[in-house]
Amino acid sequence: MIKQGISIPEAPEYDPRYSQAVRAGNTVYVGGTMGVDMKTGQFAGPTIRQQAHQSLLNCQSILQAA
């Protein structure tokens, strides 16, 4: 099975040695993402709710790219 790493600039990257996601066949595995808004480079807000919402938006961007 061929594995393809996926990294996009619209979502935070922890370490350049790791992909934000990996496609293996018909499955995409997304790594954990932080609640960082890439437009500002800062956490999306002070609350866990705001940061979790941003984290899910980051996951959505990664999955759309995949």
Buried (B, 14 or more C-beta within 10 A) or exposed (E): EEEEEBBBEBBBBEEEEEBBBBBEEEEBEBBEBBBBBBEEEEBBEEEEEBBEBBBEBBBBBBEEBB
